[in-house]
Structures are given as structure tokens and as C-alpha cells.
Amino acid sequence: MESDCLLAVVADLQRLLDDRSVSLVKTPPLPQCKTCVIIPIRNEAETIASTLSALVHQVDSQGNSLDLSSYEVIVLANNCNDNSAAIARKFAMQYPQFALHVVEITLPSSQAYIGRVRQLLMDEAYHRLIRLGHKQGVIASTDGDTRVAPNWIAATLEEMGKGADAVSGRLLTEHHDRALLDVYTRACYLRAVGYGYLSVELEAYIDPDPFDCLPRHHQHGGASLAVTAEMYAIAGGMPSVRTPEDVAFYQALVRVGARFCHSSQVRVFTSMRRQGRTDNGMANQLSQWTDLGHQHQPYLVEAAAALETRLWGRRNLRELWSRVLDGSQPKAQEVKAIANLLHISPLWLGQTMVKSDSFTELFALIEQQQVQEGNWQKAWKPVEIKGAIADLRLRISRLRQEQQSFTPVSYPPKASSSGLENV
């Protein structure tokens, strides 16, 4: 019964993808193509050649040139007023054996945003792989201001071979780019990276994902984000949001139980330019840090104690949820204790637990409820990042010594459109 239900859901999602499909590339993919790389660009004349050069010179894990017939690249130049598309087309002529498809479009203002463009591209990649019968084919996203590592495709496929449904790569920056930043902005950037790494290490000790283990990173950006065609359909495709579309897609994947890997072996080098293409990209963040420096304002983040409290609340709730799935009736005091820890209404939590279809859906609703009720924000005020990092380091040093006492949480099996693994 569960298998039939899952198959019906996937069929509905596949019809949704078919309904919104817009054919971009007329040339069919090669039969042996197992990876489709997508690149949305707008006015990337300065960087697109470097981006494409890194992709045409991909190597396998032994350093041998990757078979060019095993992957293709689709560049979608949208609403450009420079020669980005012309540069990409010239590159394609220079490497005729490289399956590079360059598409140039002008979208109406209502659709001319990165979320829609990446959605168009990923939908196109999905349909091309499915037509070949490659459900486990990989849709891999990067950006026109990004240079992927020489083994980017191979490292991604290696993680998929270990069972990942989706993989995000580590977004690195060049030393010479960081050197151009003012002192305060550079310090904020480096501290943000450190804070992110410490946050996921804290998570690994308190409420770990046994599939997404340390060493791992904290990023899931569109500059390095890959997913199997099958899981793309299960997740409903790229959500129709303006930005950050990559975060929204990550959340969609988590909600359907995708095995997501934040791989430290998959790496890209991305631009630290100050004029961005979105309101939520790195350029915008760099500008915000620069403004803080000019105004002599501190960079504020969530306190270490708040991060730890949320993680313990999530772990306790996950354990309670598992018992409920096994048929146990949750006790009122258990629900109240978790609700108090997360600063939400116990009545709301009890009612929502009954209605939720999955734990990931439940916790997503909890985070929305925290914002709506506002009590979490009142209890935990943002703190200066330097203090938060110091507190995280202190707490993690203790947890490292105690890690043997933490029992891994039992997770459901890998999602599949066949439903067989879930029966």
C-alpha cells in the first residue's frame, strides 16, 4: 500500500515537471550521457570562459581525462546585455567534441530572476536524462562566475555511488580575491566560514545525520549542487521562488527524505565580486559586512547556546516521534518539555505532531511557528560572532571528549520512486 502511494506521488510530481517543461535544447543528448551540468548566466563575459574551461578539462579519480561523451553542459544566457552568450558559443566551436549547448533567451521581468532560470535549466536536464532512461543520471548545477575543481564531476559521482541522492560541494574563494577585501569584510567572511563549520560539528555530536557525517561542510549553494533525476522528481523539482532558490531546493529535498551529502571532496571556487546578480548571494553579503564596518557595527549571529538548545529540542522530538511511529502514545509532559525547550505552544505542537507526515515536515513547521509566535527570538538575542565562535569552540571541545556517549539516531531508508525500499 505504501509502495503504491509513493508511486502515485512521484507520478503526480513527474506530471508537474512535464506541465511546466519548456524545451531549451533541440540537440538530443548522447546515449551515454549520465551527467547534465547546468549554468545560468547573466552578463558573465568576464568569467564564463574560465567556468567552461574548468568543465571541459575534467578528470577522474586517477587524474585521467573524463570521457566527454559521459556528460554535457547547458548554458542559459538570460537577459544579457553583454557578449556572454557569444563567448560561450565561441568556446563550443573551439571544442567540438565537448557537448556544450548555449541557449540565449529574454525572459519577461516577472520571470527574470535566478530561481526561475535555474528551474528552467534543471527541468530541462531532468527531461533529457529521463528520456534516455537514466533515472540515476545526475543534474549538476554551477554558476557562470564559478570555477569547478578538476575532479568536480568525478567526486560528485563518487558520493552518488555511495548512496547519496543529492550532493553539495564546498564553495571556496581565491586568496587574491580575499586580499582585495577591506579588513573588516574579510574578517567577517572568515568568521562566517568558521561559525558554519563549528555549527555543523555541534549538530554532528547532538543530533547527527548518520549519512551526512563529519568531515562535512555547511553550504548548499547553487554553485555546486547535484541531484539524481529520480530524486529531483520526488522533491517536486526546483521550487518556484525568486531567491535563495538553492536553499529552498535543499529544504524540499530534506522534506522528502533525500540522502543529502555536504561533501568536502567536491569543491568549487566562486567569485567574490561586489556586484551580484541576486539579493541573497555572496556579493550582497559582502556589501552588508562592508556597511557594518563603515558603521562600526558588530556582525551578529545566533548564540551558541541557542544553536545547542534547538539541536537538543530536535533530537528529543525525533526520539519522541520515533516512538509515536512505533505505536506509543506521547505523554503530555514529554510534549510540553520539548515545546518549552523550543519556545512554542505545547498544544500547537501536540496537534501538529498528529497531522505531520514526516519528521522533516514537522520540524520545518516548528521553525515557522517559532517565527510566528516570536518567543524564541525574545529568549535568544543575536550575539557578536566572535563571542559565538568562542562559545562554540568551548562547547565542542567538551563534546569531542564525550562523543562516545552519543547514540546515533535511527533514520528511515533511502527514498525511491519504486517504493520497494520503504516497504
N, C-alpha and C positions, 0 to 999 in steps of 0.2 A: 504493500500500500504506500509506504514511504517512498519507494523507488518510483512508482507511478506518479506520485505528487511532484517529486523533483523533476522528472522528465517533462511534466506538463509546464512547470515553471520555466524551465530552460527553453522549451518550445515557444512560450509566450515572449521571452526575452529575445530570442532569435528573430521572431516576427517583428518585434520593436526595432531591432537593428536593421532589418530589411526595409521597414517602412521609412526610416529616416536616411536610408542609403542614398548617397549622391556619388555616381561613378566619376572618379577623378582621372584614372589612368586607363587608357584604351589598350595598351600593350599588355597581354596576359603574362602572368609570372611564369618563370621556368618551372617545369615539373619538380625539379629537385630543390626548389627554394623552400627553406624551412624557417627563415627569419626575415621579417619585413621591418626595416628601420624607417621611422617617420621623423621628418624635420619640418616644423612650422617656421617660416621666416618672414620678417617684415623689415626691410631696409638693413640687411646684414651684409652689404657689399664688402665691408672691411674684414669680415671673419668667415664667410661661408666657404671660401676655398680651403682654408685651414681645416674646417669641420669635415669637408668631403675628403680631403687628403688623408685624414686620420682613418676614415671609414674604408677607403679603397686599399689601404695597406694593413688590413687586419691580419693577425697571426693566430695560430692555435696555441695550445698549452706548451708545445715543444718549440715554439718560435717559428714554425713553418707557415708560409703564406696560406691564408684561409681560402678555400675554394670559392671563387667569385660567383659561381652558379648557386651556391648554397644560401645566398642572401641577396636582398635587393634594398634599394633606398628610394623613398619618395620624398621629394622636397615640394612643399606647398608654399609658394610665394604669394602672400595675400596683401592687397592694398599697398604695394610698394611704390615708392616714387624715386627709387634709385635703380641701379642695374644689377641687383641681387640675382634675379632670375637669369639674366644674360650670362653672368659669371658661372652660375650652376650649369647652364646649357653648354657653355664652352668646356667646362670640366668634363661633362659627359662625352663630348666629342673627343677629348684627349684620351679618354679611357673607354673605348668602345666595348670592351668585354665586361665593363662594370655596369650592372643593371641599375642605372640611375634614371629615375623618372622625375622630370621637372614640370610642375603644373603651376600656372600663374592665373590667379583669379582676383576679382574685385568684389568683395562682399558688401552688402548694404551696411550702413552704420550700426543697425540693430544686431548684426552678427559679426562685426569686425572686431572680435576680441579673441584672446588666446584660447579660452575654454572651447569656443565653437570651432576654431581652426584645428586644435588638437583632436577634438571629437571627430571632425570630418576625416582627418588622416587615419586615426585609429580604427574608425569604422571601415574605411577603405582597406586597410591592412587586414582586418578581420575577414572581410568578404573574400579577399584574394587568397588567403590561406585556407579558408573553408572550402572554396571552390576546388582547391587541389586535394581536399580530403585530409588536410593536416590540422587536426584538432589541437594537437600539441605543438603546432607551429608557434613561433614567438613573435609578438608585436613588441618592438623595442623603440622607445621614444628618446630623442635627444633634442638639442636646440642649435640654432644657427650661430650662436656665439660660444659654442662648446666644442672642445677637442677631446674625443674619447680616447682612452688608453689603447695601445696596440692590440691588447687581448680582450677588449671590451665585450665583443660578441661571444668569444670562446668562454670567458669567465662567467658570463650570464648563462650560457647554455649548460655550463658545468653545474651551476646552482640549480637549474631546472632539472638536470639529470639526477640530482639528489632528492628531488621531490617537491621543489618549490613551484607554486603556481604563479608567483609574481616576485620580482627582484628589483630592488632599488640600489643604485650604485652610490658610491661616496663622491660627493661634489667637492672637488679640491680647487684651489686657486693658485696662480703662479706667484712666486716670490716677488718678481719685479712689479706685478700688479699691486700687491700689498704694500710694497715700498712707496708707491705713489700716493697712498692714503695719508691723511694727516694723523698725528699721533693718537688722538682720542678715538677716531673712527677705526683705526687699525686695532687698537686695544679692545674696543667693543666687539669687533669681528672675532678676534682670537678668543675672547672670553665667552662669546656665544657658542663657539665650537666646543670649548671645554665644558661649558654648562650642559650642552646637549649630550656629550659623551658620558658625563657623570650621571645625568638623569636616566639614561637607558641602563647604565650599570646598576643604579639603585633599583630600577624596575626588575632587572635580572635576578636580584637577590630576594626581592619581596614577592613579586607576582610574575614569575618568568613565563615566557612562551618557549616551551621545550624545542620548538622548531627553529626559532629565531634567536639562537644562543649567542653569547659572547664568544669571540670578539665581534661586535656589530656596531653599526653607527646609528644615527638618529634621523637621517634625512630620507625623504621620499619625494624628490622633485622630478619634474618632467624632463630635466636634462639627462636623467638616467633612470628610466622606469620601464620595466619589461613585464609582460604578462602573456600567458598562453592564450591562444584564440578561444579555447574552451572556457577558461575562467573569465575571459573578457565578456562572453555571452552570459555566463552565470551571474556576474556582477551587474549586468544591465548596461554594459558599455561605459564610456566616459560620460559622467553626469553633465547635464546642460547648465553649467554655472559659468559665470564670467571668469572668476579667479578667486582663490587659488584652485584651479581645476585639478591639479595633481593631488592636493590634499583631499579633495572631495572624492577622487577616484580611489585613493588609498583607503579612505573610510568605507567606501562601497565594497571594496574587496574584503576588508576585515569583517564587515557585517555578514557576508555570505560564507565566512569560514575559510577564506583562501589562506593557504600557507605562504605567508609573506616573509621574504628574507631580505634584511638590510645587510647586504654583503660588503665586507671590507675588501674583497678581492676584485670587485667591479668598480672601476674608477673612471672619472671624467674630470677634465679641467675646464672650468667655466669662467666667463668674463666677470671682471669687477668694474664694468663701465658704470658711469654715473647717470647716464640717460637710458632708462629702462623702457621696456615695451609693455609692462603691466604695472598695476598699482601695488602688487604684493611681491614683486621679485626682489632680487638682491640689490639692484640699483636703488630701489625705493628704500630698502632697509639701510643701505649705506648713507643715503641722504638724511634719513631720520637720525642716525647716530651722529652725523656731522652737525646737524642742527642742535642736538643735545650738547655737543661740545661747545658750540658757539654760545649757547645759552647757559653754560656751566651747570647743566642739569645731569643727574645721575641716570644710568641705564638700569631700569627696574625690571625684575623678573619675579616669577613665583618663588616663594621661600622654600628652602629645602624641607622644612617641617611640613609644609603644605603638600609638596610632592609625595613625601613619605606617607602622610595621612591618607591621601587619595589612593595610593597603591595598597595600603593595608585595608582600606574600605573595599577596594575592588577585589582583593584576594579573599576577604571574608565573605563577600557577596557571592563570589564564584563558588566557594565551597558550599554555601547555603543553596545556591542554585543547583549544584550537582546533586545534593541530597533530595531536593524537590523533584528533580528528574527521575530519581530512583523511587519516588513514591512517598517520601517523607513529607509531613505537614510542617511548614515553618512555624516556629514559636514566635509569639508576638514580641517577646523580649529580644529575640535574635534580630528580627526586622528593625526594631526600634534602635538597637545598639548600632547597627550599620547605618541607619538613617541619620542618627545623631553624629556619627563619625563623618558622614558626607554632607551634613547640614542641609538635609531635605526632610520633607514631611514623611513621617513613618506611615501614615495612612496612604499617601500617594505611592510610596514605594511598595507597600503590600499589594495594592491594586494593580500596579504596573507590572509586578513580577508575574502575576497570573496571566496578563494579557500578552506578554512578550514571547516571541517565537524563538529567540536565541539570546545568549548572554551578551553578545556584542551589541545587539539591538537594545537590550535593556540598559547597558551602561551608557550607550550613546544618548538614550532618553534621559538618564540621570544627569549627565553633563548639561543637557539642555535645561533640565529642571533647576539645576544649581544656578544657572544664569537667570532664569525666570524668578526664582524665589529671592535670590540675592544674598542669602545668609552666608554662603561660602565666601563670597567676596568681602563681606563685613568681617568675617572671622580671620581671613588670611589676606593681609595687605601685601602688596608687592614690596620687594626689598631690593637694595642695590646688588648688582650681580656679583661684585667682588665678595660680599658677605655670604651670598647664596653659595658660591663656589667653595668658600672656606668651610661652610657648614656641611655641604655635600661630601667633601673630602674627608672630614672628620667622621661622619656617619658611615661612609662606605668603608673606611679603614677598619671599623669595628665589624661591619657585616662580612668583610672578606675573611676575617678570622672565625666568624660564626657560620659561614655559608653551609657547612655540612649539616646544620640543623634544619635547613630549609628543604622541605619535601616538594619536588616538582608537582605541578598541578596536572591532573589528567585532562587531556583535550580530546575533542571529537575527532574522528578520522577525516582524512582529506576529502574535500567536496569533489563530486564528479557528476557529470551530466548523465552518466549511466545509472547512478544511484546504487550500484551494486556494493560499493564500499561502505554505504551507510545503512545497509540492511542488517 
